Amino acid sequence: MNSLFDSATPHPDGYRDVDVRQLAMRTFSRPPMVDVREPSEFDGLLGHIDGARLVPLATVKEAAIDWPHDEEVLLVCRSGARSAKAAVQLVARGFTRVMNLRGGMLAWNTADLPVVRPYLGSPPTLNRVLDELLAGLHRTVSPDIPLPGFGQGPSRETLAALLDALQGSPPAGMRDPAGFERLLRDCRDLLAVARPWSPQ
């Protein structure tokens, strides 16, 4: 079996990207994993991969002084961005077999792969996540319009009011106004054909 590094995708910055499924298939032959997030994230909602060692990004250069330069090392973070920065730092210091977990712990969790985390109670339902997202958007876009409670999921009227608020008061500093308009249009189309949520 090839090493994980040999099967990973080369990146122009000298390291290689590893897909979460590639790593998941290697339960017994994983390289050393270094999680470059902060301690609160390592033990937070997204958790961490079993066997990963916590070395926050700000300390990677110092910690790496004693690491072998020719052995595989896989870097992990929340989304793959900070671990990519750490990978660039290691490559610049002469490390030759550096890998980055593409998509980080977000991708790992989305793929429903095993995670080590302290007990945080039951995972949130999709309805709860949607409720919180919509309420958060509402607070940041148009807090002067009262927002009713959602309960088992937002009503069609609540979603329509949120779309109206977004249409009437777009977030400041948008990078892609046309994309934002497309998003609102697509959401209105989905809302038109949506059916009420059933309790989960």
LOZATOR-938592 format. One record per residue (C-alpha): residue in three letters; z negated, x negated, y negated. Coordinates in pm, 1 decimal. Last residue first. Layout:
<rs>
+--------+----------+----------+----------+
: residu :        w :        u :        v :
+--------+----------+----------+----------+
:    ALA :        Z :        X :        Y :
...
+--------+----------+----------+----------+
</rs>
This chain:
<rs>
+--------+----------+----------+----------+
: residu :        w :        u :        v :
+--------+----------+----------+----------+
:    GLN :  -1429.6 :   3759.8 :  -1518.1 :
:    PRO :  -1408.0 :   4079.3 :  -1722.8 :
:    SER :  -1049.2 :   4207.7 :  -1762.7 :
:    TRP :   -860.1 :   4111.2 :  -2069.7 :
:    PRO :   -655.0 :   4385.0 :  -2234.7 :
:    ARG :   -278.8 :   4361.4 :  -2191.4 :
:    ALA :    -47.4 :   4138.1 :  -2390.3 :
:    VAL :    314.4 :   4235.1 :  -2463.4 :
:    ALA :    290.5 :   4256.2 :  -2842.7 :
:    LEU :     31.1 :   3980.2 :  -2854.7 :
:    LEU :    274.3 :   3740.9 :  -2689.2 :
:    ASP :    537.3 :   3814.3 :  -2952.5 :
:    ARG :    278.1 :   3774.9 :  -3230.0 :
:    CYS :    172.8 :   3443.3 :  -3079.8 :
:    ASP :    534.9 :   3324.7 :  -3071.5 :
:    ARG :    581.3 :   3416.5 :  -3437.8 :
:    LEU :    256.1 :   3246.4 :  -3539.6 :
:    LEU :    351.5 :   2931.7 :  -3350.4 :
:    ARG :    702.4 :   2934.1 :  -3495.8 :
:    GLU :    553.0 :   2955.8 :  -3847.3 :
:    PHE :    327.7 :   2658.8 :  -3768.8 :
:    GLY :    626.3 :   2463.3 :  -3635.7 :
:    ALA :    816.7 :   2531.9 :  -3959.8 :
:    PRO :    514.9 :   2418.8 :  -4165.4 :
:    ASP :    490.3 :   2089.0 :  -3972.3 :
:    ARG :    243.6 :   1839.6 :  -4120.4 :
:    MET :      0.9 :   2099.9 :  -4250.7 :
:    GLY :   -213.7 :   1972.6 :  -4538.0 :
:    ALA :   -397.3 :   2295.6 :  -4610.1 :
:    PRO :   -426.6 :   2553.9 :  -4332.5 :
:    PRO :   -202.5 :   2857.1 :  -4389.1 :
:    SER :   -355.8 :   3143.8 :  -4587.8 :
:    GLY :   -156.3 :   3464.4 :  -4558.2 :
:    GLN :      0.0 :   3384.0 :  -4220.5 :
:    LEU :   -327.0 :   3249.4 :  -4082.6 :
:    ALA :   -512.6 :   3559.5 :  -4204.7 :
:    ASP :   -244.6 :   3787.1 :  -4057.0 :
:    LEU :   -267.1 :   3602.4 :  -3723.0 :
:    LEU :   -644.6 :   3645.0 :  -3728.9 :
:    ALA :   -612.0 :   4015.2 :  -3809.3 :
:    ALA :   -364.0 :   4058.2 :  -3519.7 :
:    LEU :   -604.3 :   3879.1 :  -3285.0 :
:    THR :   -888.6 :   4103.7 :  -3394.5 :
:    GLU :   -674.8 :   4416.9 :  -3357.2 :
:    ARG :   -563.8 :   4319.6 :  -3004.9 :
:    SER :   -929.5 :   4283.2 :  -2914.7 :
:    PRO :  -1094.1 :   3950.9 :  -2849.8 :
:    GLY :  -1247.4 :   3884.0 :  -2513.8 :
:    GLN :  -1539.0 :   4014.6 :  -2312.0 :
:    GLY :  -1770.5 :   4024.2 :  -2613.5 :
:    PHE :  -1555.6 :   3951.5 :  -2920.1 :
:    GLY :  -1781.3 :   4003.0 :  -3219.0 :
:    PRO :  -1609.2 :   4122.8 :  -3536.6 :
:    LEU :  -1482.9 :   3874.3 :  -3794.3 :
:    PRO :  -1547.1 :   3950.6 :  -4158.4 :
:    ILE :  -1276.3 :   3821.7 :  -4394.5 :
:    ASP :  -1423.6 :   3570.7 :  -4642.0 :
:    PRO :  -1406.6 :   3288.5 :  -4385.0 :
:    SER :  -1026.9 :   3269.5 :  -4396.1 :
:    VAL :   -885.0 :   2951.7 :  -4245.4 :
:    THR :  -1178.5 :   2738.4 :  -4136.2 :
:    ARG :  -1407.7 :   3020.1 :  -4024.3 :
:    HIS :  -1122.5 :   3206.8 :  -3856.3 :
:    LEU :  -1007.8 :   2900.6 :  -3670.5 :
:    GLY :  -1359.3 :   2851.1 :  -3540.0 :
:    ALA :  -1389.2 :   3217.7 :  -3440.0 :
:    LEU :  -1054.7 :   3197.4 :  -3263.4 :
:    LEU :  -1149.6 :   2883.5 :  -3076.6 :
:    GLU :  -1491.5 :   3019.9 :  -2985.6 :
:    ASP :  -1349.4 :   3344.9 :  -2851.5 :
:    LEU :  -1074.8 :   3159.9 :  -2664.4 :
:    VAL :  -1330.2 :   2935.6 :  -2498.4 :
:    ARG :  -1543.6 :   3238.9 :  -2412.4 :
:    ASN :  -1243.0 :   3421.7 :  -2268.2 :
:    LEU :  -1147.6 :   3115.1 :  -2063.4 :
:    THR :  -1493.2 :   3124.1 :  -1910.4 :
:    PRO :  -1733.9 :   2846.1 :  -1990.4 :
:    PRO :  -1858.0 :   2621.4 :  -1709.2 :
:    SER :  -2191.2 :   2731.5 :  -1564.2 :
:    GLY :  -2492.4 :   2529.2 :  -1668.5 :
:    LEU :  -2477.4 :   2183.8 :  -1825.3 :
:    TYR :  -2592.4 :   1980.0 :  -1525.9 :
:    PRO :  -2534.7 :   1616.8 :  -1607.7 :
:    ARG :  -2182.8 :   1496.4 :  -1545.4 :
:    VAL :  -1987.8 :   1316.3 :  -1274.7 :
:    VAL :  -1636.0 :   1453.4 :  -1241.0 :
:    PRO :  -1417.0 :   1536.4 :   -944.7 :
:    LEU :  -1056.8 :   1637.4 :  -1030.0 :
:    ASP :   -967.9 :   1976.9 :  -1174.2 :
:    ALA :   -630.9 :   1854.6 :  -1308.1 :
:    THR :   -745.8 :   1970.9 :  -1652.0 :
:    ASN :  -1060.8 :   1761.9 :  -1607.4 :
:    TRP :   -863.9 :   1441.0 :  -1542.3 :
:    ALA :   -616.2 :   1523.7 :  -1822.0 :
:    LEU :   -896.8 :   1566.4 :  -2076.6 :
:    MET :  -1075.9 :   1267.8 :  -1926.6 :
:    GLY :   -792.2 :   1039.0 :  -2027.7 :
:    GLY :   -440.2 :   1168.1 :  -2092.0 :
:    ARG :   -282.6 :    855.3 :  -1944.1 :
:    LEU :   -548.0 :    636.1 :  -1780.9 :
:    ASN :   -472.8 :    291.6 :  -1927.5 :
:    MET :   -407.1 :    -19.7 :  -1718.5 :
:    VAL :   -455.6 :   -393.5 :  -1768.4 :
:    ARG :   -328.5 :   -647.0 :  -1513.1 :
:    THR :   -249.6 :   -958.8 :  -1721.9 :
:    PHE :   -549.2 :  -1011.8 :  -1949.0 :
:    GLY :   -464.8 :  -1282.0 :  -2203.4 :
:    ARG :   -676.2 :  -1181.7 :  -2504.7 :
:    ALA :   -388.4 :   -985.1 :  -2660.8 :
:    VAL :   -360.7 :   -788.7 :  -2334.9 :
:    LEU :   -730.3 :   -705.6 :  -2363.3 :
:    GLN :   -701.1 :   -579.2 :  -2721.3 :
:    VAL :   -390.9 :   -372.9 :  -2636.3 :
:    ALA :   -578.9 :   -213.6 :  -2345.3 :
:    ALA :   -873.9 :   -131.4 :  -2573.3 :
:    LYS :   -637.7 :     46.7 :  -2811.0 :
:    ALA :   -485.9 :    234.3 :  -2514.2 :
:    SER :   -839.9 :    328.1 :  -2405.3 :
:    ARG :   -897.3 :    472.5 :  -2751.2 :
:    ALA :   -583.7 :    687.9 :  -2727.2 :
:    GLY :   -600.3 :    800.9 :  -2362.4 :
:    SER :   -745.3 :   1146.1 :  -2434.2 :
:    ARG :  -1121.4 :   1117.3 :  -2380.7 :
:    CYS :  -1139.8 :    753.6 :  -2271.5 :
:    VAL :  -1048.3 :    543.5 :  -1967.5 :
:    LEU :   -947.0 :    180.8 :  -1911.7 :
:    LEU :   -838.5 :     52.4 :  -1571.1 :
:    VAL :   -889.4 :   -317.5 :  -1491.6 :
:    GLU :   -688.1 :   -516.4 :  -1241.1 :
:    GLU :   -771.3 :   -883.0 :  -1194.7 :
:    ASP :   -597.4 :  -1179.0 :  -1364.4 :
:    HIS :   -817.4 :  -1218.1 :  -1674.0 :
:    PRO :  -1146.5 :  -1212.6 :  -1481.7 :
:    TRP :  -1414.2 :  -1043.9 :  -1700.1 :
:    ASP :  -1683.4 :  -1258.7 :  -1863.5 :
:    ILE :  -1555.6 :  -1237.4 :  -2222.2 :
:    ALA :  -1464.6 :   -872.3 :  -2167.7 :
:    ALA :  -1802.2 :   -745.1 :  -2291.5 :
:    GLU :  -1749.5 :   -897.9 :  -2637.9 :
:    LYS :  -1399.2 :   -758.3 :  -2681.4 :
:    VAL :  -1500.1 :   -419.2 :  -2536.5 :
:    THR :  -1801.3 :   -360.1 :  -2763.2 :
:    ALA :  -1647.1 :   -135.2 :  -3030.8 :
:    LEU :  -1461.1 :     57.5 :  -2760.1 :
:    PRO :  -1780.0 :    162.8 :  -2581.4 :
:    VAL :  -1832.4 :     -3.6 :  -2240.6 :
:    LEU :  -1945.5 :    256.9 :  -1985.2 :
:    ARG :  -1864.2 :    166.3 :  -1625.2 :
:    ALA :  -1664.0 :    410.6 :  -1416.5 :
:    GLY :  -1771.7 :    450.2 :  -1052.7 :
:    ASP :  -1748.9 :    829.3 :  -1047.0 :
:    ILE :  -1517.3 :    941.7 :  -1323.8 :
:    HIS :  -1694.1 :   1062.7 :  -1636.5 :
:    GLY :  -1828.8 :   1382.8 :  -1788.9 :
:    LEU :  -1605.8 :   1610.1 :  -1997.9 :
:    LEU :  -1909.3 :   1804.2 :  -2128.9 :
:    GLY :  -2116.1 :   1499.2 :  -2211.9 :
:    ASP :  -2253.4 :   1206.0 :  -2012.6 :
:    PHE :  -1974.5 :    964.3 :  -2109.9 :
:    GLU :  -1930.0 :   1149.8 :  -2439.1 :
:    SER :  -2289.4 :   1089.5 :  -2553.8 :
:    PRO :  -2261.1 :    726.3 :  -2438.7 :
:    GLU :  -1954.8 :    662.1 :  -2660.5 :
:    ARG :  -1610.1 :    630.8 :  -2505.7 :
:    VAL :  -1458.0 :    312.3 :  -2364.0 :
:    ASP :  -1482.6 :    402.7 :  -1994.9 :
:    VAL :  -1410.6 :     92.6 :  -1785.4 :
:    MET :  -1281.8 :    140.6 :  -1432.3 :
:    PRO :  -1276.4 :   -146.9 :  -1182.1 :
:    PRO :   -974.1 :    -97.9 :   -958.3 :
:    ARG :   -962.1 :    194.6 :   -716.9 :
:    SER :   -891.5 :    134.4 :   -349.1 :
:    PHE :  -1105.4 :    392.9 :   -172.0 :
:    THR :  -1030.1 :    717.1 :   -358.1 :
:    ARG :   -677.6 :    616.8 :   -446.0 :
:    MET :   -501.7 :    954.6 :   -457.8 :
:    ALA :   -702.9 :   1047.9 :   -769.2 :
:    LEU :   -569.7 :    744.7 :   -955.2 :
:    GLN :   -205.9 :    839.3 :   -908.0 :
:    ARG :   -293.9 :   1202.0 :   -986.6 :
:    VAL :   -451.3 :   1098.6 :  -1318.5 :
:    ASP :   -132.4 :    916.6 :  -1420.6 :
:    VAL :   -163.9 :    544.2 :  -1483.8 :
:    ASP :    -12.9 :    372.7 :  -1787.0 :
:    ARG :     51.8 :     -2.2 :  -1780.1 :
:    TYR :    -36.8 :   -277.0 :  -2029.7 :
:    GLY :    198.4 :   -501.4 :  -2223.6 :
:    ASP :    243.1 :   -309.8 :  -2550.5 :
:    PRO :    580.6 :   -171.1 :  -2434.9 :
:    HIS :    404.4 :     26.6 :  -2157.1 :
:    PRO :    485.9 :    -24.9 :  -1789.0 :
:    THR :    426.3 :    280.4 :  -1565.7 :
:    ALA :    177.9 :    223.7 :  -1281.9 :
:    SER :    282.7 :    157.6 :   -919.5 :
:    ASP :    220.9 :   -218.8 :   -932.5 :
:    PHE :   -106.8 :   -171.0 :  -1124.4 :
:    LEU :   -236.5 :     72.7 :   -861.7 :
:    SER :   -180.2 :   -191.2 :   -595.8 :
:    ASN :     95.5 :   -129.2 :   -345.1 :
:    MET :      0.0 :      0.0 :      0.0 :
+--------+----------+----------+----------+
</rs>
